[in-house]
Amino acid sequence: MAQPGIPVDLIMAKLAQDAEKVGKRAQKAADVMLGALDTELGPTPFRIVYEEDRVRLKHYMPAGGVQLNHPLLVVYAQINRETMLDLQPGRSVVQNFLEGGVEVYMVDWGYPTRMDKFLTIDDHVNGYMNNIVDFILDRHQLSQLHLMGICMGGTFSVIYSALHPQKVKNLVTTVTPTNFDTDKGLLHIWMKAIDVDRMVDSFGNIPADLMNFAFLLLNPARLMIDKYVGFFENMDNKEFVENFIRMEKWIFDSPDITGETFRQFVKDCYQKNLLINSQMEVGGKRVELKNITMPLLNFYGKFDHLVPPAACELLSQRVGSKDTEDICLETGHIGIYVSSKCQRAFSPKIIEWLKARDQLAGRPRRAASRSTARTAAASGGKRRAAAAPKAKKA
């Protein structure tokens, strides 16, 4: 029986064809990488209307007019930057809010220095946050505002709402850890075992590079291998490259975490789980979750490896509000803000929910002034309102 011949001509033709495709892709990739790329973060125009120490307050006004009686204050985590909410046009939570007629204020925690290492959760919640809330309320002649917290900033917002419930009209929490008695995420397991005293005593502020490295180790195959393989496979796609670089810039533009805040957060939350049980103390006062009687909208991600559903879903059962809603989206920790699918479900839901609960009470609302003078707070912080607010640089 004759042996079949090897189709050398077909094999060589295929290799030549593949080589030609690779060459064209390589040339296109070179053109993309060497050409002009739009990788700006936070492109939506804003004004800095308040500054205190390293902390700034960004103000965004809807171009089509304000449709809510109360402004929305967004509090991001100390970890990473608030620019995640305004990653790029078309993938921007801030932009979606503005298009829905929501006037937005957003806290920029800045970059802590060595002088900040002794700042506690009390300093951030009853100090910076409360000063910012009072500034906004005075600016609008209102007694309440809407509050939205994200991740660790959501935990701060829950604490704030329990300690200052009279100032919060509605509370929105997103990927917010409040129940730390879970082993569903590797981060929770690690945090229960770390020697936080030794870390803070050694470093002062916890270095951003150390935190980023720890986050990468939570899922090294996906975060250190898969995503870069995906990048090389799409280097000839300009839009993909721009999105990839924006995300990398955001990930590695991380502030340090203030040392004493980190110490208390790890001990009281991760290791003792005091918050969800209304046993945590901040500024000498117990954080009683039953004091949160305002409406609560609680978002979390089904596949979140940093803040798993078990860390979020118990909150609505422990607060004093009778108007609560939990929404679990099929995404991860970051996808809830940048995924195209989640964008269609996330921001519109918040806008609709706030509008349904925005009835005015107390002092009448007035439009925010373009400049507001305010004296320093009795707490001693270098509190100052921007007399001539600075527009965001183009």
KEVEX-353107 format. One record per residue (C-alpha): residue number from 1; residue in three letters; y, z, x. Coordinates in nm, 3 decimals, decimal comma. Layout:
SITE    i   aa       yy       zz       xx
SITE  NUM  ALA        Y        Z        X
...
END
This chain:
SITE    i   aa       yy       zz       xx
SITE    1  MET    0,000    0,000    0,000
SITE    2  ALA    0,333   -0,108    0,149
SITE    3  GLN    0,586    0,162    0,220
SITE    4  PRO    0,920    0,114    0,041
SITE    5  GLY    1,196    0,016    0,272
SITE    6  ILE    1,499    0,240    0,329
SITE    7  PRO    1,807    0,081    0,167
SITE    8  VAL    2,018    0,118    0,477
SITE    9  ASP    2,277   -0,127    0,347
SITE   10  LEU    2,332    0,077    0,029
SITE   11  ILE    2,354    0,402    0,222
SITE   12  MET    2,608    0,260    0,467
SITE   13  ALA    2,810    0,110    0,183
SITE   14  LYS    2,819    0,448    0,008
SITE   15  LEU    2,923    0,625    0,329
SITE   16  ALA    3,199    0,373    0,385
SITE   17  GLN    3,318    0,414    0,026
SITE   18  ASP    3,321    0,793    0,057
SITE   19  ALA    3,499    0,776    0,392
SITE   20  GLU    3,768    0,556    0,236
SITE   21  LYS    3,816    0,806   -0,049
SITE   22  VAL    3,836    1,097    0,194
SITE   23  GLY    4,091    0,909    0,404
SITE   24  LYS    4,309    0,836    0,102
SITE   25  ARG    4,287    1,199   -0,016
SITE   26  ALA    4,371    1,324    0,333
SITE   27  GLN    4,676    1,099    0,350
SITE   28  LYS    4,790    1,208    0,005
SITE   29  ALA    4,734    1,572    0,098
SITE   30  ALA    4,944    1,524    0,412
SITE   31  ASP    5,221    1,366    0,204
SITE   32  VAL    5,212    1,660   -0,039
SITE   33  MET    5,204    1,931    0,227
SITE   34  LEU    5,476    1,771    0,441
SITE   35  GLY    5,694    1,679    0,146
SITE   36  ALA    5,939    1,887   -0,056
SITE   37  LEU    5,765    2,156   -0,264
SITE   38  ASP    5,916    2,360   -0,546
SITE   39  THR    5,775    2,710   -0,494
SITE   40  GLU    6,065    2,925   -0,614
SITE   41  LEU    5,975    3,246   -0,796
SITE   42  GLY    6,178    3,388   -1,082
SITE   43  PRO    6,375    3,071   -1,168
SITE   44  THR    6,522    3,199   -1,497
SITE   45  PRO    6,893    3,290   -1,452
SITE   46  PHE    6,977    3,661   -1,470
SITE   47  ARG    7,252    3,906   -1,381
SITE   48  ILE    7,226    4,234   -1,195
SITE   49  VAL    7,403    4,478   -1,427
SITE   50  TYR    7,299    4,811   -1,278
SITE   51  GLU    7,199    4,943   -0,936
SITE   52  GLU    7,085    5,282   -0,817
SITE   53  ASP    6,958    5,329   -0,464
SITE   54  ARG    6,697    5,053   -0,412
SITE   55  VAL    6,648    4,998   -0,788
SITE   56  ARG    6,816    4,711   -0,973
SITE   57  LEU    6,829    4,610   -1,338
SITE   58  LYS    6,804    4,241   -1,426
SITE   59  HIS    6,959    4,118   -1,751
SITE   60  TYR    6,849    3,797   -1,927
SITE   61  MET    7,035    3,656   -2,227
SITE   62  PRO    6,877    3,408   -2,474
SITE   63  ALA    7,066    3,078   -2,469
SITE   64  GLY    7,006    3,031   -2,841
SITE   65  GLY    7,138    3,372   -2,942
SITE   66  VAL    6,990    3,719   -2,984
SITE   67  GLN    6,755    3,760   -3,281
SITE   68  LEU    6,669    4,130   -3,240
SITE   69  ASN    6,884    4,435   -3,309
SITE   70  HIS    6,747    4,615   -3,004
SITE   71  PRO    6,706    4,482   -2,647
SITE   72  LEU    6,372    4,496   -2,464
SITE   73  LEU    6,337    4,687   -2,137
SITE   74  VAL    6,045    4,570   -1,920
SITE   75  VAL    5,908    4,809   -1,658
SITE   76  TYR    5,678    4,653   -1,397
SITE   77  ALA    5,452    4,838   -1,156
SITE   78  GLN    5,566    4,958   -0,815
SITE   79  ILE    5,280    4,751   -0,679
SITE   80  ASN    5,376    4,383   -0,639
SITE   81  ARG    5,692    4,238   -0,793
SITE   82  GLU    5,825    4,180   -1,142
SITE   83  THR    5,865    3,809   -1,062
SITE   84  MET    5,509    3,767   -1,197
SITE   85  LEU    5,669    3,761   -1,543
SITE   86  ASP    5,883    3,464   -1,442
SITE   87  LEU    5,650    3,271   -1,216
SITE   88  GLN    5,772    2,920   -1,300
SITE   89  PRO    5,912    2,716   -1,589
SITE   90  GLY    5,644    2,671   -1,853
SITE   91  ARG    5,450    2,976   -1,727
SITE   92  SER    5,711    3,245   -1,777
SITE   93  VAL    5,686    3,548   -2,006
SITE   94  VAL    6,060    3,603   -1,961
SITE   95  GLN    6,135    3,246   -2,065
SITE   96  ASN    5,915    3,281   -2,372
SITE   97  PHE    6,094    3,601   -2,473
SITE   98  LEU    6,434    3,435   -2,437
SITE   99  GLU    6,325    3,136   -2,644
SITE  100  GLY    6,217    3,384   -2,912
SITE  101  GLY    6,564    3,540   -2,920
SITE  102  VAL    6,474    3,858   -2,727
SITE  103  GLU    6,740    4,001   -2,499
SITE  104  VAL    6,557    4,121   -2,189
SITE  105  TYR    6,629    4,383   -1,927
SITE  106  MET    6,379    4,414   -1,641
SITE  107  VAL    6,348    4,680   -1,372
SITE  108  ASP    6,329    4,564   -1,011
SITE  109  TRP    6,199    4,863   -0,814
SITE  110  GLY    6,300    4,705   -0,485
SITE  111  TYR    6,145    4,791   -0,150
SITE  112  PRO    6,106    5,163   -0,069
SITE  113  THR    6,222    5,284    0,270
SITE  114  ARG    6,121    5,596    0,464
SITE  115  MET    6,389    5,796    0,282
SITE  116  ASP    6,205    5,729   -0,048
SITE  117  LYS    5,871    5,877    0,054
SITE  118  PHE    5,940    6,211   -0,119
SITE  119  LEU    6,021    6,054   -0,458
SITE  120  THR    5,780    6,162   -0,730
SITE  121  ILE    5,678    6,024   -1,070
SITE  122  ASP    5,946    6,256   -1,213
SITE  123  ASP    6,211    6,086   -0,999
SITE  124  HIS    6,107    5,745   -1,130
SITE  125  VAL    6,052    5,834   -1,496
SITE  126  ASN    6,312    6,104   -1,565
SITE  127  GLY    6,544    5,974   -1,296
SITE  128  TYR    6,566    5,598   -1,252
SITE  129  MET    6,406    5,497   -1,584
SITE  130  ASN    6,602    5,744   -1,792
SITE  131  ASN    6,928    5,648   -1,621
SITE  132  ILE    6,857    5,282   -1,691
SITE  133  VAL    6,770    5,351   -2,056
SITE  134  ASP    7,092    5,553   -2,102
SITE  135  PHE    7,291    5,274   -1,938
SITE  136  ILE    7,146    5,011   -2,174
SITE  137  LEU    7,189    5,228   -2,484
SITE  138  ASP    7,550    5,300   -2,394
SITE  139  ARG    7,612    4,935   -2,317
SITE  140  HIS    7,489    4,831   -2,662
SITE  141  GLN    7,604    5,143   -2,850
SITE  142  LEU    7,248    5,206   -2,970
SITE  143  SER    7,026    5,511   -2,988
SITE  144  GLN    6,696    5,328   -2,916
SITE  145  LEU    6,551    5,025   -2,738
SITE  146  HIS    6,217    4,845   -2,720
SITE  147  LEU    6,010    4,939   -2,413
SITE  148  MET    5,739    4,730   -2,248
SITE  149  GLY    5,536    4,853   -1,951
SITE  150  ILE    5,299    4,666   -1,722
SITE  151  CYS    5,012    4,819   -1,522
SITE  152  MET    5,145    5,125   -1,336
SITE  153  GLY    5,482    5,054   -1,500
SITE  154  GLY    5,301    5,082   -1,832
SITE  155  THR    5,173    5,425   -1,731
SITE  156  PHE    5,531    5,523   -1,648
SITE  157  SER    5,640    5,386   -1,988
SITE  158  VAL    5,376    5,591   -2,170
SITE  159  ILE    5,494    5,903   -1,986
SITE  160  TYR    5,856    5,818   -2,064
SITE  161  SER    5,785    5,759   -2,433
SITE  162  ALA    5,610    6,096   -2,458
SITE  163  LEU    5,896    6,279   -2,287
SITE  164  HIS    6,185    6,085   -2,448
SITE  165  PRO    6,044    5,955   -2,780
SITE  166  GLN    6,384    5,954   -2,951
SITE  167  LYS    6,504    5,673   -2,722
SITE  168  VAL    6,211    5,431   -2,773
SITE  169  LYS    6,201    5,214   -3,086
SITE  170  ASN    5,871    5,038   -3,013
SITE  171  LEU    5,631    5,061   -2,720
SITE  172  VAL    5,433    4,769   -2,574
SITE  173  THR    5,175    4,840   -2,303
SITE  174  THR    4,994    4,566   -2,110
SITE  175  VAL    4,699    4,620   -1,872
SITE  176  THR    4,811    4,983   -1,864
SITE  177  PRO    4,571    5,243   -1,722
SITE  178  THR    4,579    5,570   -1,916
SITE  179  ASN    4,212    5,678   -1,921
SITE  180  PHE    4,085    5,706   -1,564
SITE  181  ASP    3,744    5,853   -1,644
SITE  182  THR    3,554    5,528   -1,602
SITE  183  ASP    3,337    5,364   -1,338
SITE  184  LYS    3,373    5,013   -1,481
SITE  185  GLY    3,607    4,907   -1,203
SITE  186  LEU    3,548    4,948   -0,829
SITE  187  LEU    3,909    5,060   -0,788
SITE  188  HIS    3,846    5,363   -1,011
SITE  189  ILE    3,539    5,456   -0,808
SITE  190  TRP    3,729    5,430   -0,480
SITE  191  MET    4,031    5,624   -0,604
SITE  192  LYS    3,818    5,916   -0,713
SITE  193  ALA    3,686    5,951   -0,357
SITE  194  ILE    3,986    5,880   -0,133
SITE  195  ASP    4,160    6,154    0,062
SITE  196  VAL    4,506    6,086   -0,076
SITE  197  ASP    4,663    6,383    0,106
SITE  198  ARG    4,553    6,243    0,440
SITE  199  MET    4,684    5,897    0,350
SITE  200  VAL    5,028    6,015    0,239
SITE  201  ASP    5,062    6,265    0,523
SITE  202  SER    4,973    5,987    0,771
SITE  203  PHE    5,173    5,695    0,632
SITE  204  GLY    5,451    5,846    0,421
SITE  205  ASN    5,492    5,548    0,192
SITE  206  ILE    5,164    5,364    0,142
SITE  207  PRO    5,194    5,027    0,322
SITE  208  ALA    5,180    4,716    0,106
SITE  209  ASP    4,949    4,542    0,355
SITE  210  LEU    4,698    4,825    0,323
SITE  211  MET    4,703    4,803   -0,057
SITE  212  ASN    4,670    4,423   -0,052
SITE  213  PHE    4,373    4,443    0,183
SITE  214  ALA    4,207    4,698   -0,047
SITE  215  PHE    4,261    4,473   -0,348
SITE  216  LEU    4,106    4,179   -0,164
SITE  217  LEU    3,799    4,389   -0,085
SITE  218  LEU    3,748    4,457   -0,456
SITE  219  ASN    3,627    4,098   -0,496
SITE  220  PRO    3,614    3,934   -0,152
SITE  221  ALA    3,403    3,630   -0,247
SITE  222  ARG    3,652    3,516   -0,510
SITE  223  LEU    3,976    3,638   -0,353
SITE  224  MET    3,910    3,547    0,012
SITE  225  ILE    3,672    3,250   -0,009
SITE  226  ASP    3,660    3,076   -0,346
SITE  227  LYS    4,033    3,040   -0,396
SITE  228  TYR    4,087    2,882   -0,053
SITE  229  VAL    3,795    2,647   -0,105
SITE  230  GLY    3,964    2,549   -0,430
SITE  231  PHE    4,289    2,494   -0,243
SITE  232  PHE    4,128    2,256    0,010
SITE  233  GLU    3,966    2,066   -0,276
SITE  234  ASN    4,306    2,016   -0,442
SITE  235  MET    4,540    1,971   -0,148
SITE  236  ASP    4,632    1,624   -0,271
SITE  237  ASN    4,754    1,761   -0,607
SITE  238  LYS    5,120    1,853   -0,571
SITE  239  GLU    5,137    2,062   -0,889
SITE  240  PHE    4,826    2,257   -0,785
SITE  241  VAL    4,965    2,319   -0,436
SITE  242  GLU    5,300    2,440   -0,574
SITE  243  ASN    5,128    2,678   -0,818
SITE  244  PHE    4,899    2,804   -0,541
SITE  245  ILE    5,187    2,876   -0,305
SITE  246  ARG    5,388    3,051   -0,576
SITE  247  MET    5,096    3,282   -0,646
SITE  248  GLU    5,039    3,351   -0,274
SITE  249  LYS    5,408    3,429   -0,227
SITE  250  TRP    5,394    3,674   -0,517
SITE  251  ILE    5,073    3,841   -0,399
SITE  252  PHE    5,199    3,903   -0,047
SITE  253  ASP    5,557    3,991   -0,145
SITE  254  SER    5,448    4,349   -0,209
SITE  255  PRO    5,662    4,660   -0,168
SITE  256  ASP    5,525    4,978   -0,017
SITE  257  ILE    5,443    5,255   -0,267
SITE  258  THR    5,647    5,573   -0,248
SITE  259  GLY    5,424    5,837   -0,094
SITE  260  GLU    5,461    6,135   -0,327
SITE  261  THR    5,440    5,910   -0,634
SITE  262  PHE    5,113    5,768   -0,501
SITE  263  ARG    4,980    6,118   -0,425
SITE  264  GLN    5,051    6,245   -0,777
SITE  265  PHE    4,929    5,926   -0,945
SITE  266  VAL    4,595    5,940   -0,764
SITE  267  LYS    4,542    6,315   -0,806
SITE  268  ASP    4,663    6,363   -1,165
SITE  269  CYS    4,539    6,034   -1,306
SITE  270  TYR    4,246    5,890   -1,110
SITE  271  GLN    4,095    6,219   -0,991
SITE  272  LYS    4,178    6,465   -1,272
SITE  273  ASN    4,238    6,225   -1,567
SITE  274  LEU    4,516    6,447   -1,700
SITE  275  LEU    4,729    6,185   -1,878
SITE  276  ILE    4,492    6,078   -2,157
SITE  277  ASN    4,415    6,444   -2,228
SITE  278  SER    4,785    6,537   -2,256
SITE  279  GLN    4,753    6,777   -1,963
SITE  280  MET    4,971    6,598   -1,708
SITE  281  GLU    5,304    6,755   -1,611
SITE  282  VAL    5,607    6,555   -1,505
SITE  283  GLY    5,936    6,723   -1,427
SITE  284  GLY    5,798    7,058   -1,539
SITE  285  LYS    5,713    6,928   -1,888
SITE  286  ARG    5,371    6,848   -2,030
SITE  287  VAL    5,319    6,483   -2,122
SITE  288  GLU    5,197    6,523   -2,481
SITE  289  LEU    5,074    6,186   -2,608
SITE  290  LYS    5,107    6,302   -2,970
SITE  291  ASN    5,483    6,282   -2,915
SITE  292  ILE    5,445    5,903   -2,904
SITE  293  THR    5,505    5,841   -3,275
SITE  294  MET    5,676    5,503   -3,242
SITE  295  PRO    5,469    5,185   -3,307
SITE  296  LEU    5,238    5,093   -3,017
SITE  297  LEU    5,106    4,748   -2,920
SITE  298  ASN    4,842    4,773   -2,648
SITE  299  PHE    4,722    4,464   -2,456
SITE  300  TYR    4,441    4,455   -2,198
SITE  301  GLY    4,209    4,200   -2,034
SITE  302  LYS    3,838    4,176   -2,102
SITE  303  PHE    3,764    4,068   -1,743
SITE  304  ASP    4,025    4,283   -1,567
SITE  305  HIS    3,864    4,421   -1,249
SITE  306  LEU    4,164    4,644   -1,167
SITE  307  VAL    4,229    4,799   -1,508
SITE  308  PRO    3,915    4,746   -1,717
SITE  309  PRO    3,921    4,779   -2,097
SITE  310  ALA    3,775    5,130   -2,075
SITE  311  ALA    4,091    5,238   -1,892
SITE  312  CYS    4,319    5,106   -2,168
SITE  313  GLU    4,157    5,115   -2,510
SITE  314  LEU    4,157    5,492   -2,565
SITE  315  LEU    4,537    5,522   -2,567
SITE  316  SER    4,589    5,415   -2,928
SITE  317  GLN    4,352    5,691   -3,043
SITE  318  ARG    4,540    5,966   -2,857
SITE  319  VAL    4,903    5,892   -2,949
SITE  320  GLY    5,073    6,033   -3,258
SITE  321  SER    5,168    5,694   -3,403
SITE  322  LYS    5,003    5,565   -3,719
SITE  323  ASP    5,114    5,211   -3,634
SITE  324  THR    4,897    5,101   -3,339
SITE  325  GLU    4,727    4,776   -3,247
SITE  326  ASP    4,488    4,694   -2,960
SITE  327  ILE    4,452    4,335   -2,840
SITE  328  CYS    4,186    4,242   -2,583
SITE  329  LEU    4,238    3,897   -2,433
SITE  330  GLU    3,959    3,712   -2,254
SITE  331  THR    4,127    3,710   -1,916
SITE  332  GLY    4,184    3,916   -1,603
SITE  333  HIS    4,463    4,134   -1,471
SITE  334  ILE    4,705    3,853   -1,385
SITE  335  GLY    4,580    3,583   -1,620
SITE  336  ILE    4,732    3,766   -1,914
SITE  337  TYR    5,076    3,659   -1,784
SITE  338  VAL    5,011    3,319   -1,626
SITE  339  SER    4,716    3,163   -1,808
SITE  340  SER    4,823    2,877   -2,036
SITE  341  LYS    4,580    2,996   -2,302
SITE  342  CYS    4,707    3,355   -2,286
SITE  343  GLN    5,069    3,240   -2,290
SITE  344  ARG    5,009    3,104   -2,640
SITE  345  ALA    4,871    3,438   -2,759
SITE  346  PHE    5,065    3,697   -2,556
SITE  347  SER    5,442    3,644   -2,573
SITE  348  PRO    5,453    3,504   -2,930
SITE  349  LYS    5,256    3,804   -3,056
SITE  350  ILE    5,495    4,051   -2,890
SITE  351  ILE    5,800    3,868   -3,030
SITE  352  GLU    5,654    3,859   -3,381
SITE  353  TRP    5,546    4,224   -3,359
SITE  354  LEU    5,888    4,343   -3,240
SITE  355  LYS    6,077    4,145   -3,505
SITE  356  ALA    5,866    4,307   -3,777
SITE  357  ARG    5,963    4,654   -3,646
SITE  358  ASP    6,324    4,601   -3,540
SITE  359  GLN    6,511    4,760   -3,829
SITE  360  LEU    6,839    4,913   -3,719
SITE  361  ALA    6,902    5,286   -3,738
SITE  362  GLY    7,183    5,500   -3,608
SITE  363  ARG    7,475    5,333   -3,433
SITE  364  PRO    7,540    4,962   -3,504
SITE  365  ARG    7,441    4,717   -3,235
SITE  366  ARG    7,703    4,532   -3,035
SITE  367  ALA    7,658    4,255   -2,783
SITE  368  ALA    7,614    4,355   -2,421
SITE  369  SER    7,937    4,341   -2,226
SITE  370  ARG    7,952    4,141   -1,907
SITE  371  SER    8,074    4,442   -1,713
SITE  372  THR    8,031    4,811   -1,774
SITE  373  ALA    8,172    5,098   -1,571
SITE  374  ARG    7,970    5,418   -1,556
SITE  375  THR    7,997    5,734   -1,349
SITE  376  ALA    7,723    5,885   -1,138
SITE  377  ALA    7,452    6,083   -1,314
SITE  378  ALA    7,440    6,458   -1,277
SITE  379  SER    7,097    6,418   -1,118
SITE  380  GLY    7,274    6,310   -0,801
SITE  381  GLY    7,145    5,953   -0,768
SITE  382  LYS    7,377    5,680   -0,641
SITE  383  ARG    7,404    5,543   -0,991
SITE  384  ARG    7,640    5,251   -1,039
SITE  385  ALA    7,690    4,977   -1,291
SITE  386  ALA    7,784    4,637   -1,155
SITE  387  ALA    8,154    4,600   -1,228
SITE  388  ALA    8,123    4,228   -1,164
SITE  389  PRO    7,758    4,136   -1,232
SITE  390  LYS    7,611    3,897   -0,982
SITE  391  ALA    7,454    3,580   -1,112
SITE  392  LYS    7,116    3,491   -0,969
SITE  393  LYS    7,146    3,244   -0,686
SITE  394  ALA    7,018    2,899   -0,762
END
